[in-house]
Amino acid sequence: MTTAVRSQTLAYEQTLISIVRTLPPGRAAQLLDFARFLKAQALVEQLVVAENLAEVETDNEQWDVLLATDDAQNLLDKLADDALAEHRAGKTRPMTFTPQGRIVPG
């Protein structure tokens, strides 16, 4: 954690403490429940990311097995030759991207 992040975290902690001190006990309990909810949501998000990474690894392994065959290599060679022929014939267009890295349609 960087110094700036630690400093911001400390500021949040101090602000929360000062807010809790002014709340009636019932509201403070609600705030605590909400904080626990947020913590649980963060854990769920981390699990989803971990599951997605595991799925990607599994997919990659399946593609590696599939593409290791001679038939697959022949098909990829044919697709590459077709794409190069289309490009040489002027049937392709340059791709453009948004600042976020997404393809611009059209």
Protein Blocks (a to p, Z undefined) as FASTA:
>chain_A
ZZklmmmmmmmmmmmmmmmmmpcfklmmmmmmmmmmmmmmmmmmmmmmmmmmmmmmmmmm
mmmmmmmpmklmmmmmmmmmmmmmmmmnopaccddddfkopaceZZ
